[in-house]
Amino acid sequence: MASLPDRARILGTIETLVIGAAGGLLFLWTGLPGGLISGAMVAVGIAALAGRPLLMPPMLTQAVLVLLGIMLGSLVSRQMIQHMGAYPLTIALLALATFCMTFGSSFYLQRAHGWDRTSALLAASPGALSQITILAAEKGADVAAIAVVQTMRVILLTAALPLLLALSGVAPTTPLTVASIIASPIELAVLAAAAIAVALLLRLIRFPASWMFGAMIASSTLHGTGLIEGGLPDWMRGVALVGIGAVIGTRFARVDTRTLLSHVNAALGSFTVAIVLSAIFIAVAMLTTQVRFADIVVAFAPGAMDAMLALALTLHVDPIFVGAHHLSRFLFVSVATPGIIHLFRRPQEDVDD
């Protein structure tokens, strides 16, 4: 009897991967931008909402993140360093944009949908979903509503950003490509060992998104120094992109359909407010720096780090620039949100706790 839960988890995982692969290949076949990620995410999300027992085990998710990190690191080149002078200014603009998006979306949720201030602030905080969920439970906030708003924002951004850049005609004309040479088996083993070692080291110091960033640091160091020139085989890249799309899609497996429908208007409205405010700061960044539009858009998008960095791969966006900004926002949200909640929550909410 003890084997039944394990068997169910294995079947659920296989079903998730099959549905994700089918959705990714369909989107890729139709020529949609970001096809593998978006297709897998949409297909898995729909199946999850339909009640299928879909899941991605932690070990499989970590493997996907390590592959993504290795792919991102293989993109490192001297040409990317030219944008580093703009980092302090754009990161400062991003911090201000994050502050405005959080309070703007929170104000909307309170006024338009009657949310309490704590739940509204937590739902409006872009990124750092796991930290936000833990904090929501500690503060007695509406965890289900917050999860719907946060999940919907990631899903909408992951699906919409590729289409936006493609339809606007401002996607980069000189793609950033991964190494055209496939690494030898020995080089792949070295990449994997170094990626896992650095990731585990980062986990020891509680570095955010340690699996992906650890692999990215190891890969970028090995490729940047010329110790390794080859990249991952095409099939591994495809597996990583489908995998991250499936991971995002399975978030809907934890959301009850009735709960989702009851908060969908709040999610769409707060998302619109965040996007409008983000667009203002993107315009300011474009006027004050020489960074490409596509790089700024993905770096300032209020979505999850793993999803935005995966999109950077498929949209030919500078992953180092995007990674630096999403890591900065993750740290800002993780550090600042508890203090903001403490300062701005209403007195009666403290009594309710």
Helices and strands as residue ranges (DSSP letters): H 3-29, H 35-49, H 58-73, G 78-86, H 87-113, H 117-124, H 129-138, H 143-168, H 185-204, H 210-224, H 234-249, G 250-254, H 257-288, H 293-300, H 305-314, H 319-344, H 347-352
